[in-house]
Each structure stands twice: as structure tokens, then as C-alpha cells.
Amino acid sequence: MKKLLIVALALSLALGFAMTAAAANVKVGGSLRTEIAWAYQSEEVTGLDSRVKLDAFNISTSRLHVTYLSDDKKFKGYAELRLRSRTQGLNIDVRHAYFSYAWGDGSLLFGQYSSLSNQYGPAAWLRGTTSLIGFGWGWWERTEQIRFMWGQKFKLKFAIESPFKRGDFVDGTGAVTGQTYQYFPAFAAALDMSFGNVNVYPWIRWEWERLEVVSNSNDVNWHSLDFGLEFNGDFGLVGFTFGGNYGINTTTSTPNGPSSSPIFDANFSSRSDHKQYMVFGELRVGGLSLGGGYQKASHDNLNGVTVWANDPWTAGAYANYKVPFGKITFIPEVDWFNHGEDINGVDQGNEIVFGLFAMLNF
């Protein structure tokens, strides 16, 4: 009930601002969404017999946003809530919340926004638009940042971002054996280059993390470095998006392997670098989109001992078609997710998801 009251209050405030502050250029918008889908899952995925089951029937993270833009268009404020239905736990969270100042060819942004590493990507819609995350597309959670941008056709971007928080290391008994912390935020840079209908986007992201070990109070350092290159083209009837990234101790949200943390030895005295690469691509012809991706990870040997017996991998593909119906868009879609193999070479199974996604943007 409390969450519903928060939504009602947010709507009331947004609509109130929109009606009373027209001269200040306050606008309310959003995206109402519903999806229904089924999934075939092999026995390796479920641990039981292979089956077809109802996979999703929810409002698929509908969104409500408010935008403020000053009369001289130099100052902007933006806030966006993500709304989830009963089957998703009636959760409400902040997707974006930032303010910015623009001058000439430059701008400065403060607040929560998408990482610089996620400018272009594939567009699968089912499962809450998770697309190929974990199956070839590297994804960073939206995070707090200070971002500087400069340029028009060639736009330089630099951001200081909140780093990935790993927190406590816990052993099999539940005891805390170490704790990670940072001195500095993460740093990211990119160059968005426009060549008419095609954009080329190289980017890089780095952060430094430290681990304090309970047993000996020693600090262990490691660095996370991710970099990538993306291409996006739009020629009206035909379009494409493809790219890839490579990470050392990557901070992506879905790395391959049993843990997103670097692997230490028993005394935390040394570690083995986790290395991962991801590739994805999408082709659009009219309302039809076809896409796929692949990712694979490896670990260096640790003190001469093999860390992983096998390099884990995953792969995925999808096809969808947009059918406009007035202000509503219907998108039938089918996805294939191959969970690949784990670090021991064990088959993790595959899934086929099929269903309908519908949305109304306003």
C-alpha cells in the first residue's frame, strides 16, 4: 500500500507541475508496457525435465518521467521512475535522475544516468528488455556520475562514475574473510563520432579496488579495465548496430564464470586476472530486427595452477517485428539463450522464449 501511495504522489506532483509550470517547460511522459511470454527450458537449465512454461506476464518495467528545460535551454532536469507490477513485487525504483547545464558545444551533467559504456546496443524486448545482457552484450548498471561532454559531430565524453561495490568476501561458513573498498571513483571516456548515417563509438572504463583481509590485515589491489567499440547505422528502411568489448577483471553486470570477483589464493596473497570478451550484432529491415551475441571468459593460471578447467561461454539470438497500431506498438518476439558451458565444461542448457511485448509511449 505504501508503494502505491508513493506512485500516486509522484503522479500527482508530476501532473501538478505540468499544469502549473507550463512557462517553465515542464513536461510529463512515460511508457506503459505489458509482456506475455512462454519459455522452453532444457533439463540442464531447470535441473528437472525439459518443459514449456509461462515465463512472464507483467507490466515489464513501465516508466514515468518528468523533464524540466529552461527557456534558454541551458538548464535541464530529468527524473524517471521504473514501475513494476504485482508479479514483479510492486517495486518502484529510480532509473534516471540528473540535472545538467549546456553551453555552446559543451555540457556538464550531475546525477544517475547510464554508463558511458552503454551508448549503443541490441533491442530485444522480452524479459523486461534485458536483450543480450549476459549473452554477448556487456552492461553496466545505471549509476551516479559527473559527466562532461564536448563537441557536435565528434563528441568527446568523460565521466567520473560510482564504482562497482563488491562488499564483503564470505567463506563457506558465512564468516567475513575480507572486505573491498575504493579510494577513487571509476573513470570512463568515449568518443561518439558521427559520419552522416553512421556513428562510431570507442570507449574505455577503469576502476581500482582494494581488499583488506581479516586474517592478516593486508591490502590486496586489483584493477578493472574494460574497453570496447560500437557501430550504429540508420538508413531509414535499413539499420544496424554491432560491437564488442574486452575486459580484465571486468565490472560488467553479467560476466562469465562463478563469480564477478577476481580469484585469490587461500591467503589472498595473489590473484589471477579474469579476462572476458563479448560481441553482439543487430540488423534492422523495416520493422524486423535480427540479432545475436557471444561471450567467453578465461582465467590466467594462479601460481602455476590451472584456475579453470574450461573457458565458460554463452550465446544468444533473437528476432522480433514491430507492428504499429495507432499509439500502441505490438512486438512479437522469439529469443534463444544458450547458457553454454561452465568452468568445468558442463553443459548449462538452453532456452527458447517466445511471446508478445506491447507498449504505449506518451
C-alpha positions in Angstrom: 0.0 0.0 0.0 2.8 2.4 0.9 4.4 1.8 -2.6 1.1 2.5 -4.3 0.8 5.8 -2.4 4.3 6.8 -3.5 3.3 6.2 -7.1 0.1 8.2 -6.7 2.0 11.0 -5.0 4.6 11.0 -7.8 1.9 11.1 -10.5 0.1 13.9 -8.7 3.2 16.0 -8.3 4.2 15.4 -11.9 0.8 16.3 -13.3 0.6 19.3 -11.0 3.9 20.7 -12.1 3.0 20.1 -15.7 -0.3 22.1 -15.4 1.1 25.0 -13.2 4.5 25.4 -14.7 4.0 25.4 -18.5 6.0 28.6 -18.8 9.0 26.8 -17.2 8.8 24.0 -19.8 8.0 21.1 -17.5 6.8 18.0 -19.4 5.5 14.7 -18.2 5.9 11.5 -20.2 6.2 7.8 -19.9 6.0 4.3 -21.4 3.3 1.9 -20.4 4.3 -1.7 -21.1 3.0 -5.2 -20.9 4.5 -8.5 -22.0 3.4 -12.1 -22.0 5.8 -14.9 -22.9 6.4 -18.6 -22.7 9.8 -20.4 -22.4 11.1 -23.8 -23.4 13.9 -24.8 -20.9 16.1 -27.8 -21.3 16.7 -30.0 -18.2 20.2 -28.6 -17.7 18.6 -25.2 -17.0 15.9 -26.4 -14.6 17.6 -29.4 -13.1 14.4 -31.3 -13.8 12.7 -32.5 -17.0 12.6 -30.2 -20.1 9.5 -28.1 -20.1 7.5 -25.3 -21.6 6.1 -22.8 -19.0 4.6 -19.4 -18.8 7.7 -17.2 -18.5 6.3 -13.7 -17.9 3.0 -11.9 -17.7 3.6 -8.4 -16.2 3.9 -4.7 -17.0 7.5 -5.1 -17.9 9.1 -2.1 -16.1 6.8 0.6 -17.3 8.2 4.1 -16.8 7.1 7.6 -15.8 9.4 10.6 -16.3 9.4 14.4 -15.8 11.6 16.8 -17.7 12.4 20.4 -17.0 14.0 22.6 -19.6 14.7 26.3 -19.0 13.6 28.9 -21.5 17.2 29.4 -22.8 17.6 25.6 -23.0 20.8 25.7 -20.9 19.5 24.1 -17.8 17.8 20.7 -17.8 16.4 18.4 -15.1 15.2 14.8 -15.6 13.7 12.2 -13.3 12.4 8.8 -14.3 10.7 6.1 -12.2 10.6 2.5 -13.2 7.3 0.8 -12.2 6.8 -3.0 -11.7 3.6 -4.9 -11.4 2.3 -7.4 -8.7 4.1 -10.3 -10.3 7.3 -8.3 -10.1 6.9 -7.4 -6.5 5.3 -3.9 -6.9 8.8 -2.4 -6.8 9.5 1.2 -7.7 13.0 2.5 -8.3 14.8 5.4 -9.9 16.0 4.7 -13.4 17.4 8.1 -14.2 17.7 11.3 -12.1 20.0 14.1 -13.2 20.4 17.8 -14.0 22.7 19.4 -16.5 24.0 22.7 -17.8 24.8 23.2 -21.5 26.8 26.0 -23.2 27.9 26.2 -26.9 29.3 22.8 -27.8 29.7 21.6 -24.2 27.6 20.3 -21.3 28.0 19.1 -17.7 25.7 16.5 -16.2 25.3 15.5 -12.5 23.2 12.6 -11.3 22.2 9.0 -12.1 22.5 8.1 -15.7 23.5 5.2 -18.0 27.2 4.4 -18.0 29.3 5.8 -20.9 29.9 2.1 -21.8 26.2 1.6 -22.9 25.6 4.1 -25.7 24.5 1.6 -28.4 23.2 -1.9 -28.1 20.8 -4.6 -29.3 17.0 -4.2 -28.9 15.3 -7.4 -27.8 12.2 -6.7 -25.7 11.1 -9.8 -23.7 12.1 -10.3 -20.1 12.0 -6.6 -19.4 14.2 -5.6 -22.4 17.2 -7.5 -21.0 18.2 -8.1 -24.6 21.5 -9.9 -24.9 22.8 -9.0 -21.5 24.9 -12.0 -20.4 24.9 -13.4 -23.9 27.2 -11.0 -25.7 26.3 -7.5 -24.7 28.3 -6.0 -21.8 26.0 -4.0 -19.5 26.8 -1.6 -16.6 24.0 -0.7 -14.2 22.9 3.0 -14.3 24.9 4.8 -11.7 25.7 8.2 -10.1 28.2 10.2 -12.2 29.5 13.6 -13.2 29.8 13.7 -17.0 31.4 16.2 -19.3 30.6 16.3 -23.0 32.1 18.5 -25.7 31.6 18.6 -29.5 28.9 18.1 -32.1 29.7 15.6 -34.9 32.7 14.3 -32.9 31.5 14.4 -29.3 34.1 13.7 -26.5 32.6 12.3 -23.3 34.3 11.9 -19.9 32.7 10.6 -16.7 33.5 10.1 -13.1 31.2 7.2 -12.1 30.3 5.4 -8.9 32.4 2.2 -8.9 31.2 -1.3 -8.6 30.7 -2.3 -5.0 31.6 -5.9 -4.1 31.4 -5.5 -0.3 32.3 -8.5 2.0 34.1 -11.7 1.0 32.4 -14.5 2.8 33.7 -18.1 3.2 31.6 -21.3 3.3 30.8 -20.9 7.0 29.4 -17.4 6.5 32.4 -15.7 8.1 33.7 -12.5 6.6 37.2 -13.1 5.4 37.8 -9.8 3.7 36.2 -6.5 2.6 36.7 -4.5 -0.5 36.8 -0.7 -0.7 37.8 2.1 -3.1 39.8 5.3 -2.8 38.6 6.7 -6.1 35.6 6.6 -8.3 35.6 4.8 -11.7 36.8 6.8 -14.7 35.2 6.4 -18.2 35.9 8.1 -21.5 34.4 7.8 -25.0 34.3 9.5 -28.4 30.9 9.5 -30.3 31.8 10.1 -33.9 29.1 10.9 -36.4 29.7 10.1 -40.1 26.3 11.0 -41.5 24.1 8.0 -41.0 26.7 6.0 -39.1 28.1 6.5 -35.6 31.4 5.0 -34.4 31.8 4.8 -30.6 35.1 3.7 -28.9 35.1 3.8 -25.1 37.2 2.8 -22.1 36.4 2.4 -18.4 38.8 1.8 -15.4 38.5 1.4 -11.7 40.8 0.5 -8.8 39.7 -1.7 -5.9 41.3 -2.8 -2.7 40.7 -5.8 -0.5 41.5 -5.8 3.2 42.0 -9.4 4.5 40.7 -10.1 8.0 43.4 -12.8 8.8 46.4 -10.6 8.3 45.1 -7.0 7.8 47.0 -6.9 4.5 45.6 -5.0 1.5 45.4 -6.6 -1.9 44.9 -4.4 -5.0 43.4 -5.1 -8.4 42.3 -3.1 -11.4 39.3 -3.4 -13.6 39.7 -2.3 -17.2 37.0 -2.6 -19.9 37.2 -1.1 -23.4 35.0 -1.5 -26.5 34.0 -0.3 -29.9 30.4 0.1 -31.2 28.9 0.9 -34.5 25.4 2.2 -35.2 23.8 3.0 -38.6 20.4 4.2 -39.6 19.4 4.5 -43.3 15.7 4.7 -42.8 14.4 1.3 -44.1 17.7 -0.5 -43.0 19.7 -0.1 -39.9 22.3 -1.9 -37.9 24.1 -2.0 -34.5 27.1 -4.1 -33.7 30.2 -4.0 -31.4 32.2 -5.7 -28.8 34.2 -5.2 -25.6 37.1 -6.8 -23.8 37.5 -6.7 -20.0 40.3 -7.6 -17.5 38.6 -8.2 -14.1 35.5 -6.8 -15.8 32.8 -4.9 -13.9 30.0 -5.8 -16.3 26.8 -6.9 -14.6 26.9 -10.5 -16.1 30.5 -11.8 -16.5 31.1 -15.5 -17.3 32.4 -17.6 -14.5 31.3 -18.5 -11.0 32.0 -15.0 -9.6 32.4 -11.5 -10.7 35.3 -11.0 -8.3 38.9 -11.9 -9.1 40.0 -15.2 -7.7 42.5 -15.2 -4.8 44.5 -18.0 -3.3 43.8 -19.2 0.2 45.8 -16.4 1.8 44.6 -13.7 -0.5 48.3 -13.1 -1.4 47.9 -13.2 -5.1 45.2 -13.4 -7.7 44.5 -14.5 -11.3 43.2 -12.0 -13.9 39.8 -12.7 -15.2 39.6 -11.9 -18.9 36.5 -11.7 -21.0 35.3 -10.7 -24.4 31.8 -10.1 -25.8 30.5 -9.5 -29.3 26.9 -8.6 -30.5 25.2 -7.5 -33.6 21.7 -6.5 -34.9 20.3 -5.9 -38.3 17.0 -4.0 -38.8 14.9 -4.0 -42.0 11.7 -2.1 -41.7 10.0 -3.4 -38.5 12.0 -6.6 -38.5 15.1 -6.9 -36.2 17.5 -9.9 -36.1 20.3 -10.0 -33.6 22.8 -12.3 -31.8 25.7 -12.3 -29.4 28.5 -14.4 -27.9 30.8 -14.1 -24.9 33.6 -16.1 -23.4 35.9 -15.7 -20.3 39.2 -17.2 -19.1 41.5 -17.0 -16.1 45.2 -16.9 -16.0 46.9 -19.7 -14.1 47.4 -18.9 -10.4 50.9 -19.7 -9.0 51.3 -22.3 -11.8 48.0 -24.0 -11.0 45.1 -24.0 -13.5 42.2 -22.0 -12.2 39.5 -23.2 -14.6 39.4 -26.5 -16.4 37.3 -24.9 -19.2 36.7 -21.4 -20.5 33.0 -20.7 -19.9 30.9 -19.2 -22.6 27.3 -18.2 -23.5 25.5 -17.3 -26.8 22.1 -15.8 -27.7 20.0 -14.7 -30.7 16.6 -13.1 -31.2 14.1 -12.0 -33.9 11.2 -9.5 -33.4 8.9 -7.4 -35.5 7.2 -4.1 -34.7 3.6 -3.8 -35.6 2.2 -0.2 -35.0 -1.4 0.2 -34.1 -2.2 3.8 -33.5 -0.2 4.9 -30.5 0.3 1.3 -29.4 3.2 -0.8 -30.7 2.9 -4.6 -30.6 6.2 -6.6 -30.9 6.1 -10.4 -31.3 9.5 -11.9 -30.5 11.4 -15.1 -30.1 14.7 -15.5 -28.2 17.3 -18.3 -28.0 19.6 -18.3 -25.0 22.4 -20.9 -24.9 23.9 -20.9 -21.4 27.0 -22.6 -22.8 29.4 -24.4 -20.5 30.7 -23.7 -17.0 34.3 -23.6 -15.8 34.3 -27.4 -15.7 33.0 -27.9 -19.2 29.5 -28.9 -18.1 26.6 -28.1 -20.5 24.4 -25.5 -18.9 21.5 -26.0 -21.3 19.4 -23.6 -23.4 16.1 -21.7 -23.5 13.7 -20.6 -26.2 11.5 -17.7 -25.2 8.6 -16.5 -27.3 5.8 -14.1 -26.7 4.3 -10.6 -27.3 5.6 -7.2 -26.0 3.2 -4.2 -26.2 3.8 -0.5 -25.3 2.3 2.9 -25.5 4.7 5.9 -25.2 3.4 9.3 -24.3 
